[in-house]
């Protein structure tokens, strides 16, 4: 938010947009597209910068991927638990091994659900996890 920290008091005092979302639950920017340039590992190593390696990839989900989400029996989910285990197995990693996470959703509720379903914390641990500096989650990739 342009260098201005958001504390709990300011968040709680913000106006409702629609329950359960306050003003600061809504994304200030919405990207219309994203791109990743993927190269063979040998070619990436020869480049001018240190490469980042893609260790796993998946597509799909549960109800939100093909059925109207408001009719889903498990509405309070981002539906990543159907693919998260496969991603970790492909990458040979666990959540504790992840140093940086970029979660993209337009509302905070979906970010919290996505991070929980990827095993970074349980729903009961969300507040503590997201308010400590050791969290690997960085808004817009910034620290």
The first five atom37 places (N, CA, C, CB, O) and aatype in JSON, in Angstrom:
{
  "aatype": [20, 20, 20, 20, 20, 20, 20, 20, 20, 20, 20, 20, 20, 20, 20, 20, 20, 20, 20, 20, 20, 20, 20, 20, 20, 20, 20, 20, 20, 20, 20, 20, 20, 20, 20, 20, 20, 20, 20, 20, 20, 20, 20, 20, 20, 20, 20, 20, 20, 20, 20, 20, 20, 20, 20, 20, 20, 20, 20, 20, 20, 20, 20, 20, 20, 20, 20, 20, 20, 20, 20, 20, 20, 20, 20, 20, 20, 20, 20, 20, 20, 20, 20, 20, 20, 20, 20, 20, 20, 20, 20, 20, 20, 20, 20, 20, 20, 20, 20, 20, 20, 20, 20, 20, 20, 20, 20, 20, 20, 20, 20, 20, 20, 20, 20, 20, 20, 20, 20, 20, 20, 20, 20, 20, 20, 20, 20, 20, 20, 20, 20, 20, 20, 20, 20, 20, 20, 20, 20, 20, 20, 20, 20],
  "atom_mask": [
    [1, 1, 1, 1, 1],
    [1, 1, 1, 1, 1],
    [1, 1, 1, 1, 1],
    [1, 1, 1, 1, 1],
    [1, 1, 1, 1, 1],
    [1, 1, 1, 1, 1],
    [1, 1, 1, 1, 1],
    [1, 1, 1, 1, 1],
    [1, 1, 1, 1, 1],
    [1, 1, 1, 1, 1],
    [1, 1, 1, 1, 1],
    [1, 1, 1, 1, 1],
    [1, 1, 1, 1, 1],
    [1, 1, 1, 1, 1],
    [1, 1, 1, 1, 1],
    [1, 1, 1, 1, 1],
    [1, 1, 1, 1, 1],
    [1, 1, 1, 1, 1],
    [1, 1, 1, 1, 1],
    [1, 1, 1, 1, 1],
    [1, 1, 1, 1, 1],
    [1, 1, 1, 1, 1],
    [1, 1, 1, 1, 1],
    [1, 1, 1, 1, 1],
    [1, 1, 1, 1, 1],
    [1, 1, 1, 1, 1],
    [1, 1, 1, 1, 1],
    [1, 1, 1, 1, 1],
    [1, 1, 1, 1, 1],
    [1, 1, 1, 1, 1],
    [1, 1, 1, 1, 1],
    [1, 1, 1, 1, 1],
    [1, 1, 1, 1, 1],
    [1, 1, 1, 1, 1],
    [1, 1, 1, 1, 1],
    [1, 1, 1, 1, 1],
    [1, 1, 1, 1, 1],
    [1, 1, 1, 1, 1],
    [1, 1, 1, 1, 1],
    [1, 1, 1, 1, 1],
    [1, 1, 1, 1, 1],
    [1, 1, 1, 1, 1],
    [1, 1, 1, 1, 1],
    [1, 1, 1, 1, 1],
    [1, 1, 1, 1, 1],
    [1, 1, 1, 1, 1],
    [1, 1, 1, 1, 1],
    [1, 1, 1, 1, 1],
    [1, 1, 1, 1, 1],
    [1, 1, 1, 1, 1],
    [1, 1, 1, 1, 1],
    [1, 1, 1, 1, 1],
    [1, 1, 1, 1, 1],
    [1, 1, 1, 1, 1],
    [1, 1, 1, 1, 1],
    [1, 1, 1, 1, 1],
    [1, 1, 1, 1, 1],
    [1, 1, 1, 1, 1],
    [1, 1, 1, 1, 1],
    [1, 1, 1, 1, 1],
    [1, 1, 1, 1, 1],
    [1, 1, 1, 1, 1],
    [1, 1, 1, 1, 1],
    [1, 1, 1, 1, 1],
    [1, 1, 1, 1, 1],
    [1, 1, 1, 1, 1],
    [1, 1, 1, 1, 1],
    [1, 1, 1, 1, 1],
    [1, 1, 1, 1, 1],
    [1, 1, 1, 1, 1],
    [1, 1, 1, 1, 1],
    [1, 1, 1, 1, 1],
    [1, 1, 1, 1, 1],
    [1, 1, 1, 1, 1],
    [1, 1, 1, 1, 1],
    [1, 1, 1, 1, 1],
    [1, 1, 1, 1, 1],
    [1, 1, 1, 1, 1],
    [1, 1, 1, 1, 1],
    [1, 1, 1, 1, 1],
    [1, 1, 1, 1, 1],
    [1, 1, 1, 1, 1],
    [1, 1, 1, 1, 1],
    [1, 1, 1, 1, 1],
    [1, 1, 1, 1, 1],
    [1, 1, 1, 1, 1],
    [1, 1, 1, 1, 1],
    [1, 1, 1, 1, 1],
    [1, 1, 1, 1, 1],
    [1, 1, 1, 1, 1],
    [1, 1, 1, 1, 1],
    [1, 1, 1, 1, 1],
    [1, 1, 1, 1, 1],
    [1, 1, 1, 1, 1],
    [1, 1, 1, 1, 1],
    [1, 1, 1, 1, 1],
    [1, 1, 1, 1, 1],
    [1, 1, 1, 1, 1],
    [1, 1, 1, 1, 1],
    [1, 1, 1, 1, 1],
    [1, 1, 1, 1, 1],
    [1, 1, 1, 1, 1],
    [1, 1, 1, 1, 1],
    [1, 1, 1, 1, 1],
    [1, 1, 1, 1, 1],
    [1, 1, 1, 1, 1],
    [1, 1, 1, 1, 1],
    [1, 1, 1, 1, 1],
    [1, 1, 1, 1, 1],
    [1, 1, 1, 1, 1],
    [1, 1, 1, 1, 1],
    [1, 1, 1, 1, 1],
    [1, 1, 1, 1, 1],
    [1, 1, 1, 1, 1],
    [1, 1, 1, 1, 1],
    [1, 1, 1, 1, 1],
    [1, 1, 1, 1, 1],
    [1, 1, 1, 1, 1],
    [1, 1, 1, 1, 1],
    [1, 1, 1, 1, 1],
    [1, 1, 1, 1, 1],
    [1, 1, 1, 1, 1],
    [1, 1, 1, 1, 1],
    [1, 1, 1, 1, 1],
    [1, 1, 1, 1, 1],
    [1, 1, 1, 1, 1],
    [1, 1, 1, 1, 1],
    [1, 1, 1, 1, 1],
    [1, 1, 1, 1, 1],
    [1, 1, 1, 1, 1],
    [1, 1, 1, 1, 1],
    [1, 1, 1, 1, 1],
    [1, 1, 1, 1, 1],
    [1, 1, 1, 1, 1],
    [1, 1, 1, 1, 1],
    [1, 1, 1, 1, 1],
    [1, 1, 1, 1, 1],
    [1, 1, 1, 1, 1],
    [1, 1, 1, 1, 1],
    [1, 1, 1, 1, 1],
    [1, 1, 1, 1, 1],
    [1, 1, 1, 1, 1],
    [1, 1, 1, 1, 1]
  ],
  "atom_positions": [
    [[0.83, -1.19, 0.0], [0.0, 0.0, 0.0], [0.88, 1.25, 0.0], [-0.95, 0.0, 1.21], [0.72, 2.15, 0.82]],
    [[1.79, 1.26, -0.93], [2.65, 2.42, -1.11], [3.43, 2.75, 0.15], [1.84, 3.61, -1.54], [3.54, 3.92, 0.52]],
    [[3.97, 1.72, 0.81], [4.82, 1.94, 1.97], [4.1, 2.21, 3.27], [5.71, 3.06, 1.7], [4.74, 2.46, 4.29]],
    [[2.78, 2.16, 3.28], [2.02, 2.41, 4.51], [1.58, 1.08, 5.11], [0.79, 3.31, 4.23], [0.83, 0.34, 4.48]],
    [[2.04, 0.78, 6.3], [1.62, -0.49, 6.92], [0.13, -0.47, 7.27], [2.45, -0.76, 8.19], [-0.45, 0.58, 7.55]],
    [[-0.45, -1.64, 7.25], [-1.86, -1.79, 7.61], [-1.92, -2.56, 8.92], [-2.67, -2.52, 6.49], [-1.58, -3.74, 8.97]],
    [[-2.35, -1.88, 9.98], [-2.46, -2.57, 11.26], [-3.9, -3.06, 11.45], [-2.03, -1.64, 12.43], [-4.8, -2.72, 10.69]],
    [[-4.06, -3.86, 12.48], [-5.36, -4.48, 12.73], [-6.45, -3.44, 12.98], [-5.27, -5.43, 13.92], [-7.58, -3.61, 12.53]],
    [[-6.12, -2.37, 13.69], [-7.11, -1.33, 14.0], [-7.61, -0.64, 12.73], [-6.5, -0.29, 14.97], [-8.81, -0.42, 12.56]],
    [[-6.69, -0.3, 11.85], [-7.07, 0.36, 10.6], [-7.89, -0.59, 9.71], [-5.81, 0.84, 9.84], [-8.86, -0.17, 9.08]],
    [[-7.49, -1.85, 9.67], [-8.25, -2.84, 8.9], [-9.68, -2.94, 9.43], [-7.55, -4.22, 8.95], [-10.64, -2.87, 8.67]],
    [[-9.81, -3.12, 10.76], [-11.14, -3.29, 11.36], [-12.02, -2.05, 11.18], [-11.0, -3.6, 12.83], [-13.25, -2.17, 11.11]],
    [[-11.41, -0.87, 11.1], [-12.17, 0.37, 10.95], [-12.58, 0.65, 9.51], [-11.37, 1.54, 11.48], [-13.39, 1.54, 9.25]],
    [[-12.03, -0.1, 8.57], [-12.36, 0.16, 7.16], [-13.8, -0.27, 6.86], [-11.38, -0.59, 6.23], [-14.37, -1.12, 7.54]],
    [[-14.36, 0.34, 5.82], [-15.76, 0.07, 5.5], [-15.93, -1.32, 4.9], [-16.3, 1.14, 4.51], [-15.01, -1.9, 4.32]],
    [[-17.14, -1.84, 5.06], [-17.49, -3.11, 4.43], [-17.67, -2.88, 2.93], [-18.78, -3.72, 5.05], [-18.24, -1.87, 2.52]],
    [[-17.18, -3.8, 2.13], [-17.48, -3.79, 0.71], [-18.7, -4.69, 0.5], [-16.26, -4.28, -0.16], [-19.7, -4.27, -0.07]],
    [[-18.59, -5.9, 0.97], [-19.7, -6.84, 1.09], [-19.23, -7.9, 2.08], [-20.12, -7.47, -0.32], [-18.11, -8.41, 1.96]],
    [[-20.05, -8.23, 3.03], [-19.61, -9.19, 4.03], [-19.22, -10.51, 3.37], [-20.71, -9.43, 5.09], [-19.97, -11.0, 2.53]],
    [[-18.09, -11.09, 3.71], [-17.19, -10.8, 4.82], [-15.99, -9.91, 4.46], [-16.69, -12.09, 5.39], [-15.01, -9.91, 5.2]],
    [[-16.03, -9.16, 3.35], [-14.87, -8.42, 2.9], [-14.92, -6.94, 3.26], [-14.72, -8.56, 1.43], [-15.87, -6.23, 2.92]],
    [[-13.86, -6.49, 3.95], [-13.65, -5.07, 4.21], [-12.9, -4.47, 3.02], [-12.85, -4.85, 5.55], [-12.48, -5.19, 2.12]],
    [[-12.75, -3.16, 3.02], [-12.03, -2.47, 1.96], [-10.65, -3.08, 1.72], [-11.89, -1.0, 2.3], [-10.26, -3.28, 0.57]],
    [[-9.92, -3.36, 2.8], [-8.54, -3.84, 2.64], [-8.44, -5.33, 2.34], [-7.76, -3.53, 3.89], [-7.34, -5.87, 2.25]],
    [[-9.57, -6.0, 2.19], [-9.55, -7.39, 1.73], [-9.53, -7.47, 0.2], [-10.77, -8.14, 2.27], [-9.25, -8.53, -0.36]],
    [[-9.82, -6.37, -0.45], [-9.92, -6.35, -1.9], [-8.57, -5.99, -2.52], [-11.0, -5.36, -2.36], [-7.86, -5.12, -2.02]],
    [[-8.25, -6.64, -3.6], [-6.99, -6.41, -4.3], [-6.98, -5.02, -4.93], [-6.76, -7.49, -5.38], [-7.93, -4.64, -5.61]],
    [[-5.9, -4.26, -4.69], [-5.8, -2.92, -5.25], [-5.46, -2.96, -6.74], [-4.75, -2.11, -4.5], [-5.76, -2.02, -7.48]],
    [[-4.85, -4.03, -7.17], [-4.51, -4.17, -8.58], [-4.94, -5.55, -9.05], [-2.98, -3.95, -8.81], [-4.86, -6.52, -8.3]],
    [[-5.39, -5.62, -10.25], [-5.77, -6.9, -10.84], [-5.03, -7.05, -12.15], [-7.31, -7.0, -11.05], [-5.29, -6.33, -13.12]],
    [[-4.12, -7.98, -12.17], [-3.33, -8.21, -13.37], [-4.18, -8.93, -14.4], [-2.06, -9.02, -13.05], [-4.92, -9.86, -14.07]],
    [[-4.08, -8.5, -15.63], [-4.84, -9.13, -16.69], [-4.13, -10.31, -17.32], [-5.17, -8.14, -17.73], [-4.75, -11.12, -18.0]],
    [[-2.83, -10.41, -17.1], [-2.08, -11.49, -17.71], [-0.76, -11.68, -16.98], [-1.83, -11.21, -19.22], [-0.3, -10.81, -16.25]],
    [[-0.19, -12.82, -17.18], [1.13, -13.12, -16.61], [1.85, -14.02, -17.6], [1.02, -13.8, -15.19], [1.22, -14.71, -18.4]],
    [[3.16, -14.0, -17.54], [3.93, -14.85, -18.45], [5.16, -15.37, -17.73], [4.34, -14.07, -19.72], [5.71, -14.7, -16.86]],
    [[5.57, -16.55, -18.1], [6.8, -17.15, -17.58], [7.58, -17.67, -18.78], [6.52, -18.3, -16.53], [7.03, -18.36, -19.64]],
    [[8.85, -17.32, -18.84], [9.71, -17.8, -19.91], [10.42, -19.05, -19.4], [10.74, -16.7, -20.36], [11.19, -18.98, -18.44]],
    [[10.16, -20.18, -20.03], [10.75, -21.45, -19.6], [11.8, -21.88, -20.61], [9.66, -22.53, -19.45], [11.55, -21.93, -21.81]],
    [[12.98, -22.2, -20.1], [14.1, -22.64, -20.92], [14.62, -23.97, -20.4], [15.23, -21.59, -20.94], [14.41, -24.29, -19.23]],
    [[15.29, -24.74, -21.25], [15.97, -25.94, -20.72], [17.0, -25.51, -19.67], [16.66, -26.74, -21.88], [17.58, -24.43, -19.77]],
    [[17.22, -26.34, -18.67], [18.11, -26.0, -17.56], [19.5, -25.6, -18.04], [18.22, -27.17, -16.6], [20.07, -24.64, -17.51]],
    [[20.05, -26.3, -19.01], [21.41, -25.98, -19.49], [21.46, -24.58, -20.1], [21.86, -27.02, -20.54], [22.42, -23.84, -19.88]],
    [[20.44, -24.22, -20.84], [20.42, -22.88, -21.44], [20.22, -21.81, -20.37], [19.3, -22.79, -22.5], [20.84, -20.75, -20.43]],
    [[19.37, -22.08, -19.4], [19.13, -21.11, -18.33], [20.4, -20.87, -17.51], [18.0, -21.6, -17.41], [20.67, -19.74, -17.12]],
    [[21.17, -21.92, -17.26], [22.43, -21.78, -16.51], [23.41, -20.85, -17.22], [23.08, -23.15, -16.3], [24.19, -20.15, -16.57]],
    [[23.38, -20.85, -18.53], [24.3, -20.02, -19.31], [23.86, -18.56, -19.38], [24.44, -20.58, -20.71], [24.59, -17.72, -19.91]],
    [[22.69, -18.25, -18.87], [22.17, -16.89, -18.93], [22.87, -15.95, -17.96], [20.7, -16.89, -18.64], [23.69, -16.38, -17.15]],
    [[22.55, -14.67, -18.03], [23.21, -13.67, -17.2], [22.77, -13.66, -15.74], [22.97, -12.32, -17.79], [23.46, -13.08, -14.9]],
    [[21.65, -14.27, -15.42], [21.14, -14.27, -14.05], [20.98, -15.69, -13.55], [19.8, -13.51, -13.95], [20.87, -16.63, -14.34]],
    [[20.95, -15.82, -12.23], [20.75, -17.13, -11.62], [19.34, -17.62, -11.93], [20.99, -17.07, -10.07], [18.37, -16.91, -11.65]],
    [[19.19, -18.82, -12.51], [17.85, -19.29, -12.88], [17.05, -19.79, -11.68], [17.96, -20.38, -13.91], [17.6, -20.19, -10.65]],
    [[15.75, -19.76, -11.85], [14.83, -20.41, -10.91], [14.29, -21.63, -11.65], [13.65, -19.43, -10.45], [13.94, -21.55, -12.82]],
    [[14.24, -22.75, -10.96], [13.85, -24.0, -11.61], [12.4, -24.35, -11.32], [14.76, -25.14, -11.16], [11.95, -24.25, -10.18]],
    [[11.68, -24.76, -12.34], [10.32, -25.24, -12.2], [10.4, -26.7, -11.78], [9.5, -25.06, -13.54], [10.86, -27.55, -12.55]],
    [[9.96, -26.99, -10.57], [10.08, -28.33, -10.03], [8.79, -29.14, -10.11], [10.53, -28.27, -8.6], [8.81, -30.35, -9.93]],
    [[7.69, -28.48, -10.37], [6.42, -29.18, -10.48], [5.38, -28.26, -11.1], [5.95, -29.68, -9.1], [5.5, -27.04, -11.02]],
    [[4.38, -28.84, -11.72], [3.3, -28.07, -12.31], [2.03, -28.9, -12.3], [3.65, -27.62, -13.76], [2.08, -30.13, -12.42]],
    [[0.91, -28.25, -12.16], [-0.37, -28.95, -12.16], [-1.45, -28.0, -12.64], [-0.71, -29.51, -10.76], [-1.32, -26.78, -12.55]],
    [[-2.49, -28.56, -13.15], [-3.66, -27.79, -13.55], [-4.87, -28.54, -13.06], [-3.71, -27.56, -15.09], [-4.89, -29.77, -13.0]],
    [[-5.88, -27.79, -12.7], [-7.1, -28.44, -12.26], [-7.46, -28.02, -10.87], [-6.97, -29.93, -12.34], [-6.78, -27.2, -10.25]],
    [[-8.49, -28.58, -10.39], [-8.98, -28.26, -9.08], [-10.22, -29.07, -8.83], [-9.25, -26.76, -8.93], [-10.37, -30.18, -9.33]],
    [[-11.1, -28.51, -8.07], [-12.32, -29.21, -7.74], [-13.48, -28.4, -8.3], [-12.46, -29.43, -6.2], [-13.51, -28.11, -9.49]],
    [[-14.43, -28.04, -7.48], [-15.65, -27.4, -7.95], [-15.43, -26.07, -8.65], [-16.56, -27.2, -6.8], [-16.12, -25.78, -9.62]],
    [[-14.49, -25.24, -8.18], [-14.32, -23.92, -8.76], [-13.78, -23.97, -10.19], [-13.4, -23.09, -7.9], [-13.85, -22.98, -10.91]],
    [[-13.26, -25.1, -10.6], [-12.67, -25.16, -11.93], [-13.69, -25.46, -13.03], [-11.6, -26.2, -11.95], [-13.37, -25.3, -14.2]],
    [[-14.88, -25.89, -12.69], [-15.8, -26.21, -13.76], [-17.27, -26.14, -13.4], [-15.51, -27.54, -14.24], [-18.11, -26.25, -14.29]],
    [[-17.59, -25.96, -12.18], [-18.98, -25.92, -11.75], [-19.21, -24.61, -11.02], [-19.33, -27.15, -10.85], [-18.31, -24.1, -10.35]],
    [[-20.37, -24.08, -11.13], [-20.67, -22.83, -10.44], [-20.34, -22.97, -8.95], [-22.16, -22.45, -10.64], [-20.93, -23.82, -8.28]],
    [[-19.42, -22.16, -8.42], [-18.91, -22.38, -7.07], [-19.94, -22.21, -5.96], [-17.79, -21.46, -6.82], [-19.78, -22.78, -4.88]],
    [[-20.98, -21.45, -6.2], [-21.94, -21.22, -5.13], [-22.78, -22.45, -4.81], [-22.86, -20.08, -5.5], [-23.46, -22.49, -3.78]],
    [[-22.74, -23.45, -5.66], [-23.46, -24.69, -5.41], [-22.56, -25.78, -4.85], [-24.1, -25.18, -6.68], [-23.01, -26.91, -4.64]],
    [[-21.3, -25.46, -4.61], [-20.35, -26.46, -4.13], [-20.65, -26.83, -2.68], [-18.91, -25.93, -4.25], [-20.97, -25.96, -1.87]],
    [[-20.55, -28.11, -2.34], [-20.81, -28.52, -0.96], [-19.71, -28.07, 0.0], [-20.95, -30.03, -0.89], [-19.95, -27.97, 1.21]],
    [[-18.51, -27.8, -0.5], [-17.38, -27.4, 0.34], [-16.95, -26.0, -0.07], [-16.19, -28.41, 0.22], [-15.84, -25.8, -0.55]],
    [[-17.84, -25.03, 0.11], [-17.64, -23.67, -0.42], [-16.41, -22.98, 0.17], [-18.86, -22.84, -0.15], [-15.74, -22.23, -0.53]],
    [[-16.12, -23.2, 1.43], [-14.99, -22.52, 2.09], [-13.68, -23.2, 1.75], [-15.19, -22.49, 3.62], [-12.97, -23.68, 2.64]],
    [[-13.36, -23.23, 0.48], [-12.11, -23.83, 0.02], [-11.66, -23.13, -1.25], [-12.28, -25.35, -0.22], [-12.47, -22.6, -2.01]],
    [[-10.37, -23.14, -1.47], [-9.82, -22.64, -2.73], [-9.62, -23.81, -3.69], [-8.47, -21.9, -2.5], [-9.24, -23.62, -4.85]],
    [[-9.88, -25.02, -3.22], [-9.8, -26.25, -4.0], [-8.41, -26.56, -4.54], [-10.76, -26.18, -5.15], [-8.26, -27.09, -5.64]],
    [[-7.4, -26.23, -3.76], [-6.04, -26.6, -4.13], [-5.61, -27.91, -3.48], [-5.07, -25.5, -3.73], [-4.61, -28.5, -3.89]],
    [[-6.36, -28.38, -2.49], [-5.94, -29.63, -1.84], [-5.98, -30.81, -2.81], [-6.82, -29.92, -0.63], [-5.36, -31.84, -2.55]],
    [[-6.69, -30.67, -3.91], [-6.72, -31.74, -4.9], [-5.43, -31.84, -5.71], [-7.9, -31.55, -5.84], [-5.17, -32.88, -6.31]],
    [[-4.63, -30.78, -5.74], [-3.39, -30.8, -6.52], [-2.13, -30.52, -5.7], [-3.48, -29.82, -7.63], [-1.03, -30.8, -6.16]],
    [[-2.27, -29.96, -4.51], [-1.09, -29.55, -3.72], [-0.15, -30.72, -3.44], [-1.53, -28.92, -2.41], [1.07, -30.58, -3.59]],
    [[-0.67, -31.86, -3.03], [0.19, -33.01, -2.73], [0.97, -33.46, -3.97], [-0.65, -34.18, -2.21], [2.14, -33.82, -3.86]],
    [[0.33, -33.43, -5.14], [1.02, -33.8, -6.37], [2.16, -32.83, -6.68], [0.04, -33.85, -7.55], [3.24, -33.24, -7.12]],
    [[1.91, -31.54, -6.47], [2.97, -30.55, -6.71], [4.17, -30.79, -5.82], [2.43, -29.13, -6.49], [5.31, -30.77, -6.29]],
    [[3.92, -31.01, -4.53], [5.03, -31.26, -3.6], [5.78, -32.55, -3.97], [4.51, -31.35, -2.16], [7.01, -32.6, -3.88]],
    [[5.05, -33.58, -4.37], [5.71, -34.84, -4.75], [6.59, -34.64, -5.98], [4.65, -35.93, -5.02], [7.71, -35.15, -6.02]],
    [[6.1, -33.92, -6.99], [6.89, -33.66, -8.19], [8.16, -32.89, -7.86], [6.07, -32.89, -9.22], [9.24, -33.18, -8.38]],
    [[8.02, -31.91, -6.99], [9.15, -31.04, -6.65], [10.06, -31.65, -5.59], [8.65, -29.7, -6.16], [11.16, -31.15, -5.34]],
    [[9.6, -32.74, -4.97], [10.33, -33.38, -3.87], [10.58, -32.38, -2.74], [11.67, -33.97, -4.37], [11.68, -32.29, -2.19]],
    [[9.54, -31.62, -2.42], [9.6, -30.61, -1.37], [8.42, -30.77, -0.42], [9.62, -29.19, -1.97], [7.46, -31.48, -0.71]],
    [[8.53, -30.1, 0.71], [7.43, -29.98, 1.68], [7.17, -28.49, 1.86], [7.79, -30.69, 3.06], [8.0, -27.67, 1.46]],
    [[6.05, -28.11, 2.45], [5.81, -26.69, 2.67], [6.94, -25.99, 3.44], [4.51, -26.51, 3.42], [7.26, -24.84, 3.15]],
    [[7.55, -26.68, 4.39], [8.63, -26.07, 5.18], [9.86, -25.77, 4.34], [9.01, -27.0, 6.33], [10.7, -24.97, 4.75]],
    [[9.98, -26.38, 3.16], [11.13, -26.14, 2.28], [10.96, -24.9, 1.4], [11.36, -27.35, 1.4], [11.92, -24.47, 0.76]],
    [[9.77, -24.34, 1.37], [9.46, -23.23, 0.47], [9.89, -21.91, 1.1], [7.95, -23.2, 0.13], [9.48, -21.58, 2.21]],
    [[10.73, -21.17, 0.39], [11.24, -19.91, 0.91], [10.45, -18.69, 0.5], [12.64, -19.73, 0.48], [10.53, -17.65, 1.16]],
    [[9.68, -18.78, -0.58], [8.91, -17.64, -1.07], [7.65, -18.15, -1.75], [9.76, -16.76, -2.04], [7.7, -19.1, -2.53]],
    [[6.53, -17.52, -1.46], [5.25, -17.91, -2.04], [4.61, -16.68, -2.66], [4.31, -18.55, -0.97], [4.56, -15.62, -2.04]],
    [[4.12, -16.82, -3.87], [3.34, -15.76, -4.49], [1.95, -16.32, -4.71], [4.0, -15.27, -5.84], [1.72, -17.09, -5.65]],
    [[1.02, -15.94, -3.87], [-0.37, -16.38, -4.0], [-1.16, -15.26, -4.65], [-0.99, -16.77, -2.6], [-1.16, -14.14, -4.15]],
    [[-1.81, -15.55, -5.74], [-2.58, -14.52, -6.42], [-4.06, -14.82, -6.34], [-2.14, -14.38, -7.88], [-4.54, -15.81, -6.9]],
    [[-4.75, -14.01, -5.65], [-6.21, -14.05, -5.59], [-6.67, -12.6, -5.41], [-6.73, -14.98, -4.41], [-5.89, -11.76, -4.95]],
    [[-7.9, -12.3, -5.77], [-8.39, -10.93, -5.67], [-8.9, -10.54, -4.29], [-9.48, -10.72, -6.66], [-9.11, -9.36, -4.02]],
    [[-9.11, -11.5, -3.43], [-9.62, -11.22, -2.09], [-8.81, -12.02, -1.08], [-11.13, -11.55, -1.98], [-8.38, -13.14, -1.37]],
    [[-8.62, -11.47, 0.1], [-7.77, -12.12, 1.1], [-8.29, -13.48, 1.52], [-7.65, -11.24, 2.31], [-7.49, -14.37, 1.82]],
    [[-9.59, -13.67, 1.55], [-10.13, -14.96, 1.98], [-9.61, -16.1, 1.13], [-11.65, -14.94, 1.92], [-9.25, -17.16, 1.65]],
    [[-9.56, -15.9, -0.18], [-9.07, -16.95, -1.08], [-7.57, -17.18, -0.92], [-9.38, -16.58, -2.53], [-7.11, -18.31, -1.06]],
    [[-6.81, -16.13, -0.62], [-5.37, -16.29, -0.38], [-5.15, -17.15, 0.86], [-4.67, -14.91, -0.21], [-4.33, -18.07, 0.84]],
    [[-5.88, -16.85, 1.93], [-5.73, -17.61, 3.17], [-6.1, -19.08, 2.94], [-6.62, -17.01, 4.29], [-5.39, -19.97, 3.4]],
    [[-7.21, -19.32, 2.24], [-7.6, -20.71, 1.96], [-6.56, -21.41, 1.1], [-8.97, -20.74, 1.26], [-6.24, -22.57, 1.36]],
    [[-6.03, -20.74, 0.09], [-5.03, -21.35, -0.79], [-3.77, -21.71, -0.03], [-4.69, -20.41, -1.95], [-3.24, -22.81, -0.2]],
    [[-3.28, -20.81, 0.81], [-2.06, -21.09, 1.58], [-2.28, -22.23, 2.56], [-1.6, -19.83, 2.33], [-1.39, -23.07, 2.75]],
    [[-3.45, -22.28, 3.19], [-3.75, -23.38, 4.12], [-3.81, -24.7, 3.36], [-5.09, -23.12, 4.85], [-3.29, -25.71, 3.84]],
    [[-4.43, -24.7, 2.19], [-4.55, -25.94, 1.42], [-3.23, -26.39, 0.81], [-5.58, -25.76, 0.33], [-3.11, -27.54, 0.39]],
    [[-2.27, -25.51, 0.74], [-0.92, -25.9, 0.31], [-0.06, -26.3, 1.51], [-0.25, -24.75, -0.45], [1.13, -26.57, 1.35]],
    [[-0.65, -26.34, 2.7], [0.03, -26.89, 3.86], [0.92, -25.94, 4.63], [0.82, -28.02, 3.45], [1.73, -26.4, 5.45]],
    [[0.82, -24.64, 4.4], [1.67, -23.7, 5.13], [1.21, -23.48, 6.57], [1.71, -22.38, 4.41], [2.02, -23.11, 7.42]],
    [[-0.05, -23.71, 6.84], [-0.61, -23.58, 8.18], [-2.0, -24.2, 8.17], [-0.65, -22.09, 8.65], [-2.57, -24.45, 7.12]],
    [[-2.53, -24.43, 9.36], [-3.92, -24.87, 9.47], [-4.78, -23.6, 9.52], [-4.16, -25.78, 10.74], [-4.26, -22.53, 9.82]],
    [[-6.06, -23.7, 9.23], [-6.9, -22.51, 9.32], [-6.81, -21.81, 10.68], [-8.34, -22.88, 9.04], [-6.86, -20.58, 10.75]],
    [[-6.67, -22.58, 11.75], [-6.56, -21.98, 13.09], [-5.26, -21.2, 13.28], [-6.68, -23.06, 14.15], [-5.19, -20.33, 14.14]],
    [[-4.23, -21.51, 12.5], [-2.93, -20.84, 12.62], [-2.78, -19.65, 11.67], [-1.82, -21.83, 12.35], [-1.74, -18.98, 11.69]],
    [[-3.78, -19.36, 10.86], [-3.66, -18.35, 9.8], [-3.23, -16.98, 10.31], [-4.97, -18.22, 9.08], [-2.28, -16.41, 9.77]],
    [[-3.88, -16.44, 11.33], [-3.53, -15.1, 11.81], [-2.09, -15.01, 12.24], [-4.43, -14.7, 12.96], [-1.39, -14.07, 11.86]],
    [[-1.63, -15.98, 13.02], [-0.24, -15.94, 13.48], [0.73, -16.08, 12.32], [0.01, -17.06, 14.5], [1.72, -15.36, 12.26]],
    [[0.46, -16.98, 11.41], [1.37, -17.21, 10.28], [1.5, -15.97, 9.4], [0.87, -18.39, 9.44], [2.6, -15.61, 8.98]],
    [[0.39, -15.32, 9.13], [0.41, -14.19, 8.19], [0.84, -12.87, 8.82], [-0.95, -14.03, 7.6], [0.97, -11.88, 8.1]],
    [[1.06, -12.84, 10.12], [1.49, -11.59, 10.75], [2.92, -11.64, 11.24], [0.59, -11.26, 11.9], [3.39, -10.66, 11.84]],
    [[3.63, -12.72, 11.02], [5.03, -12.79, 11.44], [5.93, -12.57, 10.25], [5.34, -14.15, 12.11], [5.57, -12.89, 9.12]],
    [[7.11, -12.02, 10.5], [8.03, -11.7, 9.41], [8.64, -12.94, 8.77], [9.13, -10.81, 9.93], [9.21, -12.85, 7.68]],
    [[8.52, -14.08, 9.42], [9.12, -15.3, 8.86], [8.23, -15.96, 7.81], [9.4, -16.29, 9.97], [8.63, -16.95, 7.21]],
    [[7.05, -15.42, 7.57], [6.16, -15.98, 6.57], [6.79, -15.9, 5.19], [4.81, -15.25, 6.58], [7.33, -14.86, 4.82]],
    [[6.73, -17.0, 4.4], [7.28, -16.93, 3.04], [6.37, -16.19, 2.07], [7.54, -18.33, 2.53], [6.75, -15.95, 0.93]],
    [[5.17, -15.83, 2.52], [4.22, -15.17, 1.63], [4.55, -13.69, 1.54], [2.77, -15.38, 2.11], [4.62, -13.0, 2.56]],
    [[4.74, -13.21, 0.36], [5.05, -11.8, 0.14], [4.05, -11.23, -0.85], [6.51, -11.61, -0.38], [3.87, -11.77, -1.94]],
    [[3.42, -10.15, -0.48], [2.47, -9.5, -1.37], [3.22, -8.96, -2.58], [1.72, -8.37, -0.63], [4.23, -8.26, -2.45]],
    [[2.71, -9.28, -3.75], [3.3, -8.85, -5.03], [4.79, -9.16, -5.1], [3.08, -7.35, -5.23], [5.53, -8.48, -5.81]],
    [[5.22, -10.17, -4.37], [6.61, -10.59, -4.42], [7.56, -9.68, -3.67], [7.04, -10.7, -5.81], [8.77, -9.87, -3.76]],
    [[7.05, -8.71, -2.95], [7.91, -7.73, -2.26], [8.07, -8.08, -0.8], [7.33, -6.32, -2.4], [7.17, -8.64, -0.18]],
    [[9.2, -7.75, -0.25], [9.43, -7.94, 1.17], [9.31, -6.62, 1.87], [10.79, -8.57, 1.45], [9.47, -6.55, 3.09]]
  ]
}
